[in-house]
Amino acid sequence: MRGAKGKVRPHYAALEARLATLSSDELADRQRTLERFFLLQGITFTVYGAESSTERIIPTDVLPRIIAAEEWKTIEAGLTQRLRALNMFLADIYSAQRILMDGVVPRDLILGAPSFQREMQNLYVPHGAYANVCGSDLIRQPDGAFAVLEDNLRVPSGVSYMLANREASKRVFPGTFRGAGVRAIERYPDLLLTTLKSMAADWRPNPQVVVLTPGVYNSAYYEHAYLARLMGAPLVEGRDLVVHDNMVYMRTTTGLRRIDVIYRRVDDDFIDPLTFRSDSGLGSAGLFNAYRAGNVVICNAPGTGVADDKAVYAYVPEIIRYYLGEDAILPNIETFLCRDPAHLSHVLANLDKFVVKAVGASGGYGMLVGPHSTKAQQDEFAVALKADPENYIAQPTIQLSTAPCLIGEAIEPRHVDLRPFILCGEKIVVTPGALTRVALRKGSLVVNSSQGGGSKDTWVLTDRKDLQP
């Protein structure tokens, strides 16, 4: 909100002026209004392993994060470039594997990855769009420029919280919101539905889309139901589906209805017990055979997770250069691959300085934040690193940028990151907003909701030049 010398940044000026007119009691009252909205909407997230009740109202801060139009243009261009290259990468590794033969990415890194699905080899994917919904995590570097911390191409979550935060934000700061020229995000469900339908438009004029959920015990079930409702698409579980003659149907009160597109929120391993994990009760037997036959589209495509593997992340700038002949607009964070003996010894010698992550984990699990860890935790991770170095990467501990948050009755800085959402079907669309995740504990760098973090609304401002006739 303020620069190094304490001066308010121009895009925050209107909000700062409004805050100056509010007492701490009035601000606290607006925070309660926001929390009441979330409570009444049933907006929850599950924290696995918590001692108390696992399902909680997601902590949300009343003060929005604001991003200037010029900055957003760079983010939008960088994310579009990145997803285009990653989809080309997926199309290549599941067909000719040119990038592996040319030695740009190590062959064993891809073919040995748990998320690489050999069943996807040489299958047709409409528009080459393997990843239809992507949520990349961005952080602001010390020089003020944004960089990509990681990509999420499997079943990225959080978009419902982005939409809910916006609804709540418009209630607590209505005048400031209207006058700021904030870009709208309310069309996201329509854009998502259009993207999903475009994946089957070649053979069906009005494809039937469904949202496949693992069920009510999943941490993001609220989001599955929320998006299904806003898209006007049925919410189904694996037991609601029937596969007959390689066609997929859902059970309805009026009989079976054919399905063309499945927006799945179920991990690869659980989609089909005949093809993947035989003990899965979350998918539907024969679903992958129907996909292989081209009678149904699964979004995101199975096997997309190999492209957001945290070890593959280190090669994304080279992947962009290989397929597009361009330098990455949004840079990566320096990453050490523990599969490299030299990198491993360096990481082991500096565990107290690094953030160490398991390559296939997400949600903040399987991670060591060196500066905030105990010696016992570091020793435990050292054993794991030596036992299975290929399963880990390490990055320098980055002091995330901060944004103002209402903590009690005072406005204090808290560390934040940014998760924009990108849709890819017939074309690529970057939603002009994002989920800002907040590390609510003072000094903490862990922003994941599954680890007790929170969120806030993100205002992307309109370029005033675009408004001129």
Residue, then its C-alpha position, 0 to 999 in steps of 0.5 A: m500500500r505504501g512505498a519505501k518512504g511511506k508514500v501511498r502508492p497511486h492505485y491505493a489512494a482511494l482506499e487509503a482515503r476511505l480508511a482514514t475516515l473510519s474508526s477502528d470500531e467501524l472497520a471491525d464492524r465491516q470485518r464482522t459483516l464480511e464474516r457473517f456473509f461467508l457464514l451464511q453462504g456456507i463458504t468452508f474449507t477443510v484443514y486435514g489433521a486439525e484437532s478441532s472441527t475440520e470444516r471451517i469458515i475460510p479466514t478472510d480479510v476485509l481490506p482488498r489487495i489492489i493491482a494496477a492496470e499496467e502490472w496486470k498486463t504483464i501478468e496476463a501476457g506472462l500467464t498466457q505465454r506460460l500455459r500455451a507452452l505447457n500445453m504444447f509440452l504436454a502434447d509433445i511428451y504424450s506423442a513424439q517426445r521431441i523435447l526429451m530427445d533433444g535433451v532439453v528436459p531429462r527423459d527420466l524426470i518425465l517418464g519416471a514421474p508418478s504423474f506421467q500417465r502412459e495411458m495418455q500416449n497418442l490420444y487426441v485432445p481437442h485444441g491440444a488443451y490438456a490443462n483447461v483450468c490453471g491456477s499459477d501461484l505468483i509472488r512479488q520479488p524484492d525488485g517489485a516484479f512478479a515471478v511464478l512460484e509454482d503452477n497448478l494444472r491438475v485440479p486447481s482450487g480457490v476460484s470460488y473463494m475469489l468470487a465470494n471475496r468479491e461479493a463480500s468486498k462490494r458489500v463492505f466498501p461499496g462506494t470505494f469499489r464503484g469509484a476505483g474502476v475495478r475489473a469484473i470477474e463475475r463472468y468466470p462461471d460463464l467463461l468456464l462453461t464456454t471453455l468446457k463446451s468448446m472441448a466437445a463442440d466439434w462433434r456435439p452442438n450443445p455438449q452436456v457438461v457435468v462437474l465430477t466431485p469426490g463427495v462431501y468429505n473433500s476439502a473443496y466440496y463447497e467449491h465444486a457445488y458452487l461452480a456447478r450451480l453457477m454454471g447450471a451444470p449437474l454435480v455428480e459423483g462417480r456412483d452417479l455415472v454409468v459407462h455403456d458401449n464406451m459412452v458415459y451417462m449420468r443417472t437422472t430421475t427421468g433415466l440416463r442422460r449422455i455426458d460429453v464433458i466432465y470437469r473433474r475435481v478428482d485426482d488422476d488415480f481415482i478417475d477409473p478403477l479399471t485403468f488406475r487405482s483398483d481400490s478407488g470408489l470415487g470414479s467410474a469403471g470404464l470412464f477412461n476407455a470412453y475417453r480413449a474412444g473419444n466419446v467424452v472429454i475429461c478436463n483437465a486431461p489425465g496426466t497434466g500433473v507431470a507439467d506442474d511437477k515441482a522438478v519440471y517447474a525448474y525447466v519451464p523457462e527452457i520449455i517456453r524457449y523451446y516451443l515458442g522461441e521467446d524468453a519467459i515474461l514471468p521468471n521462475i524462482e531459483t530452484f535446486l533439484c535434489r536429484d542433482p548430487a551437487h544441488l543435494s549437498h548444497v541443500l543439506a548444508n543449508l537446510d535452515k535457509f531453504v524451503v524444501k518441497a516434495v515434488g508431487a505434493s500440494g496444499g502446503y503438505g510435505m514442505l519444510v520452511g527452513p528459517h521457521s523450522t526446528k533442528a529436529q524437523q531439519d534432521e528429519f527432512a535430511v533423512a528423507l532427502k538422502a533416502d529419496p532425493e529425486n522426490y524433493i526440490a529446494q528454493p531460497t526462502i523468499q520474503l513474500s511481499t506484504a499487504p495491509c490486513l485488519i488484525g484485531e483492531a489494527i491494520e498490520p502487514r501480512h505476507v501474501d501471494l497471488r493465484p490468478f486463474i487461466l482458462c484454455g479451450e478454443k482460446i486462452v482467457v486470463t480472469p482479470g482478478a485473482l485469489t490473494r492468499v494471506a499468511l495470517r500469523k505474524g511472520s508466517l510465510v505459509v499462505n495455504s488455506s489447508q495450512g490455516g492461511g486466509s484470503k482477501d479480494t483482489w482488485v485489478l484496476t481498469d486502465r483509464k486510457d481504455l475508458q476514453p472514447 
